[in-house]
Amino acid sequence: MSQTIDAFVTEWASAERAGDVAKLDELLSDDFVGIGPLGFSLPKPAWVARHNQGLHYDAFDVEELHVRTYGEVAVVTARESQRGTAFGKPIPEAVQATHVLVRDGERWRLSALHMSFVAGTPGAPPVPGVPPKSA
């Protein structure tokens, strides 16, 4: 039986949250590339290694999935909600993300991920043209 896209995303989110580098290595395609919200680009080895180099999640959830399939490819747009730190600094609490999945036999694998800040949320830049709230 084929793995569903929702099941794959749940499995991937669980591996990200836990920092499970072995599971992430299995779930990402060999040519995976991740684009972070600041525009950095990481190939699979660097993406997986970030969990051993200062990234820690207290929470990580993927919500509001919108799935489109094109044969052996699926494009999933979603909101990632997270709490955690990178190198001791808080990470943004929300990003919009585009996940590109490719079919590998009966399983899906994540081939590309592109994240963008959700302006105005904690840890993200302010909404353009809107003055910041005073404390």
N, C-alpha and C positions, 0 to 999 in steps of 0.2 A: 504494500500500500504506500502511496506517495505521501510525503510529509507536506502538511499545509504550510502556507506562508505565515499564518498567525502563530503556528507552533514553532516555526523556525525563529521568528522575531522574539518570541518568549524565551526560547533556549539561548539565543544570542544575548538578550538583555540580562539574563541570569548569569551568564559567563562574564559579561562586562562588570556587573555589580559585584561579583565575587572575586574579580581579578583572576579568573581561571585561565591562565595562559595556554594550558594544554587544550582546553575546549575551544578557545578562540582560534588557536592554530588549526584546529579541525574545521571550524565553521567558516573561516575566511578562505577565499580562493587564493591560489598561489600568487596571482598578479594583483591582489587587493591593493587599493590605495584609499586612504582616509584623508579628507580635507577638514581641518578643524575650523572653528568659528573665527579664528584670527587669520585664516588663509594659509596656514602651514599645511604641507602635504607629507604624509607618512606612508611608506610602503609597508607591506604586511609585517616584516620582522620588527620594524620600529614601532608599529601600532601595538603589536602584542607586547613588546618589551616595556612600553610605558607603564605597565602595571608593576614592574619591578624597578622602576626608576622614579618613583615619587607620586604616582597617581593612586588615589584611594577614594572609593565611593562609600558613603554611608547609605545612600539610596540611589537607585537608578531604575527608571520606568520608561517604557515607550508606550505612548498613548495616541489616540486620535489617528489611527492608521487609515490611510487611503491607499488601496492597492490597485495597481493596473498591471495586467499581464500581457506579454507579447511573446507567445510561444514559450521558449525556454528562458525568457527573461521576465523579471517582475520589477516594477518601480514602486517603491513604498515611500510615501511621504508621511511624516509623523512628528509628533512633539516628544522630545526627550526631556524628562524632568529628573533632575539629579541633585544630590547634595554630596559634597566631598571636597577634597583638596588635591592640588597638584603642586608638588614641591613646597608644601606647607601653606599655600595660598588657596583661598576658597575658589571653586570653579563656578561658572555661571549656572544658575539654577534651572534655566530653560533654554533649549535650542530647538529650532525647526531643523529637521534632517531629511535628506533624501537618501534612501538605501537602494542600491541596485543589486538584485539577487539574480543568480544564474542557476539553472537546473544542472545538477551533477548526478546523473542516474536518477535515483528515487528521492534524493535530498536536494535542498536548496543550499547555496553557499553565498556569502556576502562578498561581492566583487568590488563595490565602491560605496563610500559613505561621504556625504557632504553636509556639513553643519553650518548653521547661521544663528547668530544671537537672536533672541527675541527682545527687541529694544524695550527698555524700561523695566525689565525684570531684574531681580538682584544679581549682580555680577556682570551685567551687560551694559553696553553704552546706553545713554539716554535716547529717548525718541527724538529724532531730528526736529528742530523747530519748537520743541516743548521745553520750557524752562524747568530745571530740576526742582523738586519739592524741597522746601526748606525744612530743616530738622526741628 
